[in-house]
């Protein structure tokens, strides 16, 4: 089984933590479902409206019925905790 995400530097891995598409995590700001991981620095910087960024995740607050997706670039800390891990899906699903 192959991952569709490129291999990330270990320091980037630790900053992102377990936030992969499909994961749900919670912190003091809300409960978030990870919709996408953006590992390309230029794309991440543009989404975060910063001069530079190493990565970004697009999340949706599941506690808000009108929660709209948005990008975050905050590192994983002890204040964050995983509610549901991401499911590692194959690149190509078998045709039915």
C-alpha positions in Angstrom: 0.0 0.0 0.0 1.4 3.4 -1.0 0.7 6.7 0.6 -0.4 9.6 -1.7 1.6 12.1 0.5 5.2 12.7 -0.1 7.8 11.7 2.5 8.1 14.5 5.0 11.1 15.6 7.0 11.0 14.2 10.6 10.8 17.7 12.1 7.8 18.5 9.9 6.2 15.2 10.8 6.5 16.1 14.5 5.0 19.6 13.9 2.0 18.1 12.0 1.5 15.3 14.5 -1.3 12.8 13.7 -3.2 15.3 11.5 -3.8 13.5 8.3 -6.9 13.6 6.0 -9.8 12.0 7.9 -8.4 12.5 11.4 -10.4 14.4 14.0 -8.6 16.2 16.8 -9.7 18.6 19.5 -8.1 21.5 21.4 -9.3 24.6 23.2 -10.3 26.2 19.9 -12.7 23.4 18.8 -12.9 19.9 17.3 -11.5 19.6 13.9 -11.7 17.2 11.0 -8.6 17.3 8.8 -9.7 17.6 5.2 -6.3 18.0 3.5 -2.6 18.1 4.3 -0.6 20.7 2.2 3.1 19.6 2.4 4.3 22.0 -0.4 5.8 25.0 1.4 4.8 27.5 -1.4 1.2 26.3 -1.4 1.1 26.3 2.4 2.4 29.8 2.6 -0.2 31.1 0.1 -3.0 29.4 2.0 -1.9 30.7 5.3 -1.2 34.2 3.9 2.4 34.2 5.2 5.7 34.9 3.6 6.8 31.4 4.3 5.4 28.1 5.7 6.6 24.5 5.8 3.1 22.9 5.7 -0.6 23.6 6.3 -3.7 21.5 7.1 -7.2 22.4 5.9 -9.7 21.6 8.7 -13.4 22.1 9.5 -14.7 22.7 13.0 -17.2 19.8 13.6 -18.7 21.5 16.6 -20.1 24.3 14.5 -23.0 23.4 12.2 -21.9 26.1 9.7 -18.2 25.3 10.1 -16.4 26.2 6.9 -13.0 24.7 5.9 -9.9 26.9 6.7 -6.2 26.5 6.7 -4.1 26.2 9.9 -0.3 26.0 10.4 -0.1 25.6 14.2 2.2 22.8 15.4 0.8 19.8 17.3 1.1 20.3 21.1 0.2 18.7 24.3 -3.0 20.8 24.2 -4.2 18.9 21.1 -5.6 15.4 21.3 -6.6 12.9 18.7 -10.2 11.8 18.7 -10.2 9.7 15.5 -7.1 8.7 13.6 -6.8 9.1 9.9 -7.5 6.0 7.7 -4.6 5.2 5.4 -6.2 4.5 2.1 -4.5 3.1 -1.0 -3.7 5.5 -3.8 -6.1 3.7 -6.2 -9.2 1.9 -4.8 -10.2 -1.3 -6.5 -12.9 -0.8 -9.2 -16.2 -2.3 -8.2 
